[in-house]
Amino acid sequence: MASDTTLTLPRGRRAGSAVARATTAILRDGWVQLLLVLLALNAWWYLAGTAPVAVERLWFWWPALLRGLGTNIQISVLAMALGTVLGLVVGALSLSPLPLLRRLTRVYVLAFRNAPILVLVYFTTYVFPFEIGIAHWVVPFPDWIKVVIGLGLPASANVAEIFRGAVQSIPSAQWEAAHSLGFARTQIFRMVILPQCLRRMLPPWMNLYASITMSTALASLVGVHDLVDTATVASNTVARTDFTILIYLTLLALFFAYCYPIARLTRYLERRHARI
């Protein structure tokens, strides 16, 4: 009886311990990010108080900055879509019973996972033509599409590894059990293996998307009018030191505001998957 009373906590005490655990988790996981945000806000308010002209100029350039951020988001979404489609194909081929096919996919994955993203962006920008002739028409091949390809190639290699690892993490007993029930291999993969793989692939896939989004800042180096390029043009136009500091702090804040919720959702999905 004494052991039962010691194991059963009152409702208020259980709630207090849950709040304490949640507070500890927030302090452990987010104190660095919170400190960075506070420092950025402190610098922003300092500049806002000492340089009202810079804030006025920032408000004037604000719509252009948002349009530039939209370009970065567009490039990241298309690059991730391209990388996901190619990566699933390459990942499926890497599980082929043919040794030659597995070696070729391995070379593809190693080549694009270990290549610098900046080199790939420059490569796709200057290797692909600036316009394509189709019959009597000339179709332009814009630089932002080349950046999509340059970012999609390493994304496909990473997605292929994520997919291969997710499939191989499924216990072999599930394949054997499904075989014993009379399922064909394609049915097993579609109805048993793939749903579990999608759940396991989602957190690293989202983390990869956040990384690709941050890499879209390289698009400004090849002439794409994105957020970084807009901030550079604004800084050169206004030509004030306080405005330059303010606009690049705003640039960091915009990227942070878009990528940080993705990172937090990724951590949540990882914890939820660990409990399943």
C-alpha positions in Angstrom: 0.0 0.0 0.0 2.9 2.4 0.8 4.5 1.8 -2.6 1.2 2.5 -4.3 0.8 5.9 -2.6 4.4 6.9 -3.5 3.9 6.1 -7.1 0.6 8.0 -7.5 1.2 11.7 -7.7 -1.5 14.3 -7.2 -2.9 15.9 -10.3 -1.4 19.3 -9.4 2.0 17.8 -8.8 1.8 15.9 -12.1 0.9 19.1 -13.9 3.7 21.0 -12.2 6.2 18.4 -13.3 5.0 18.5 -16.9 5.3 22.2 -16.9 8.8 21.9 -15.5 9.8 19.4 -18.1 8.4 21.6 -20.9 10.2 24.6 -19.6 13.4 22.7 -19.4 13.0 21.4 -23.0 12.4 25.0 -24.2 15.4 26.3 -22.4 17.6 23.4 -23.7 16.4 23.5 -27.3 15.7 27.1 -28.0 17.9 29.3 -25.8 20.5 29.9 -28.5 17.9 30.9 -31.0 16.1 33.1 -28.5 19.4 34.8 -27.7 20.1 35.5 -31.3 16.6 36.9 -31.9 17.0 39.2 -28.8 20.3 40.4 -30.0 19.0 41.1 -33.5 15.9 42.9 -32.1 18.2 45.0 -29.8 20.4 46.0 -32.7 17.3 46.8 -34.8 15.7 49.0 -32.2 19.0 50.7 -31.5 19.3 51.6 -35.2 15.6 52.6 -35.3 16.1 55.0 -32.5 19.3 56.6 -33.7 18.6 56.6 -37.4 15.0 57.3 -38.3 16.0 58.0 -41.9 17.3 54.4 -42.3 14.0 53.1 -41.0 12.1 55.3 -43.4 14.2 54.0 -46.3 13.7 50.4 -45.1 9.9 50.9 -45.2 10.2 52.2 -48.7 12.2 49.1 -49.8 10.0 46.7 -47.8 7.7 45.6 -50.7 10.8 44.9 -52.9 12.3 42.8 -50.2 9.2 40.7 -49.8 9.1 40.2 -53.6 12.7 39.1 -53.4 11.9 36.6 -50.6 9.1 35.3 -52.8 11.7 34.6 -55.5 13.8 32.7 -53.0 10.8 30.6 -51.8 9.8 29.9 -55.4 13.3 28.7 -56.3 13.5 26.5 -53.1 10.1 24.9 -53.7 10.8 24.1 -57.3 14.3 22.8 -56.5 13.0 20.6 -53.7 10.3 19.3 -56.0 12.8 18.5 -58.7 15.2 16.9 -56.1 12.4 14.8 -54.6 11.3 13.4 -57.9 14.8 12.6 -59.1 15.8 11.4 -55.6 13.0 8.9 -55.3 13.9 7.5 -58.7 17.6 7.2 -57.9 16.8 5.8 -54.4 14.6 3.1 -55.9 17.3 2.2 -58.4 19.9 2.0 -55.6 17.8 -0.9 -54.2 17.9 -2.8 -57.5 19.2 -6.4 -57.5 21.5 -5.5 -60.5 25.0 -4.6 -59.1 25.8 -2.3 -62.1 22.7 -0.2 -61.5 23.5 0.1 -57.8 27.1 1.2 -58.6 25.9 3.9 -61.0 23.4 5.3 -58.5 26.1 5.2 -55.8 28.4 7.3 -58.1 25.5 9.8 -58.7 24.8 10.2 -55.0 28.5 10.6 -54.0 29.1 13.0 -56.8 26.3 15.4 -56.1 26.3 15.1 -52.3 30.0 16.0 -52.1 30.0 18.8 -54.7 29.9 22.4 -53.4 26.5 23.9 -54.1 28.1 27.2 -55.3 30.1 25.2 -57.9 26.9 23.5 -59.1 25.0 26.8 -59.3 27.8 28.3 -61.5 28.0 25.1 -63.5 24.3 25.0 -64.4 24.3 28.8 -65.1 27.1 28.8 -67.6 26.8 25.3 -69.1 23.2 25.6 -70.1 22.4 28.0 -72.9 20.7 31.4 -72.3 18.1 30.6 -74.9 16.8 27.6 -76.7 15.8 27.5 -80.3 12.7 25.5 -81.1 11.8 25.4 -84.8 11.3 29.1 -85.6 10.9 30.3 -82.0 13.6 31.2 -79.5 12.7 30.5 -75.9 14.7 32.2 -73.2 16.2 30.0 -70.5 16.2 32.3 -67.4 18.9 32.1 -64.8 16.5 31.3 -62.0 15.6 28.0 -63.7 19.3 27.2 -63.9 19.6 27.8 -60.2 16.7 25.5 -59.6 18.6 22.8 -61.5 21.8 23.6 -59.6 20.1 23.2 -56.3 17.9 20.3 -57.3 20.8 18.0 -58.2 22.3 17.9 -54.7 18.8 17.8 -53.2 18.1 14.7 -55.3 21.2 12.9 -54.1 20.2 13.6 -50.5 16.6 12.5 -51.0 17.9 9.3 -52.6 19.9 8.6 -49.5 17.0 9.4 -47.2 14.7 7.1 -49.2 17.2 4.3 -49.3 17.8 4.6 -45.5 14.1 4.6 -44.8 13.5 1.5 -46.8 16.4 -0.4 -45.3 15.3 0.6 -41.8 12.1 -1.4 -42.1 12.6 -4.8 -40.4 12.8 -7.7 -42.7 10.3 -9.5 -40.7 7.6 -7.3 -42.2 8.6 -8.4 -45.7 8.5 -12.0 -44.6 5.1 -11.7 -42.9 3.6 -10.0 -45.9 5.0 -12.7 -48.2 3.5 -15.4 -46.0 0.1 -13.7 -46.4 0.3 -14.0 -50.2 1.2 -10.3 -51.1 3.2 -9.6 -54.2 6.4 -7.6 -53.9 4.9 -4.5 -55.4 1.9 -4.8 -53.1 4.2 -5.2 -50.1 6.1 -2.1 -51.0 3.0 0.0 -51.8 0.8 -1.1 -48.9 3.3 -2.0 -46.1 6.7 -0.4 -46.6 6.0 2.9 -48.4 3.6 4.3 -45.7 6.2 3.7 -43.0 9.0 5.2 -45.2 7.0 8.4 -45.8 6.7 8.9 -42.0 10.4 8.3 -41.5 11.4 10.4 -44.4 9.4 13.5 -43.6 11.6 15.0 -40.8 14.9 14.8 -42.8 13.2 15.9 -45.9 11.9 19.1 -44.2 15.4 19.7 -42.8 16.8 19.4 -46.3 14.2 21.8 -47.6 15.3 24.4 -45.0 18.9 23.9 -46.0 18.0 24.4 -49.7 16.0 27.5 -48.9 19.0 29.1 -47.2 21.2 28.1 -50.2 19.0 30.1 -52.5 20.9 33.1 -51.3 23.6 32.0 -53.8 21.2 32.8 -56.7 22.1 36.5 -56.4 25.7 35.7 -57.5 24.5 34.6 -60.9 22.2 37.6 -61.6 18.9 36.4 -60.1 17.0 39.3 -58.6 16.2 37.6 -55.2 16.2 38.9 -51.6 19.9 39.2 -51.3 20.3 41.0 -54.6 17.4 43.4 -53.6 19.1 44.1 -50.3 22.4 44.8 -52.2 20.7 47.2 -54.6 19.0 49.0 -51.8 22.2 49.3 -49.8 24.1 50.7 -52.8 21.2 53.1 -53.7 20.8 54.6 -50.2 24.5 54.5 -49.5 24.2 54.9 -45.7 26.0 52.7 -43.2 23.2 52.5 -40.7 20.8 51.6 -43.5 23.1 48.8 -44.8 23.3 47.3 -41.3 19.6 47.6 -40.9 18.6 46.0 -44.2 21.0 43.1 -43.8 19.6 42.5 -40.3 16.2 42.5 -41.9 17.4 40.1 -44.5 18.6 37.7 -41.7 15.3 38.1 -39.9 13.3 37.2 -43.0 15.2 34.1 -43.7 15.0 33.2 -40.0 11.2 33.8 -39.9 10.7 31.4 -42.8 13.2 28.6 -41.9 12.9 28.5 -38.1 9.3 27.2 -38.0 10.3 24.5 -40.4 13.2 23.5 -38.1 10.9 23.4 -35.1 8.2 21.4 -36.9 11.0 18.9 -37.9 12.0 18.5 -34.3 8.4 17.9 -33.3 8.0 15.2 -36.0 11.2 13.5 -34.9 10.0 13.4 -31.3 6.6 12.1 -32.4 8.2 9.4 -34.6 10.4 8.3 -31.7 7.3 7.8 -29.5 5.6 5.6 -32.2 
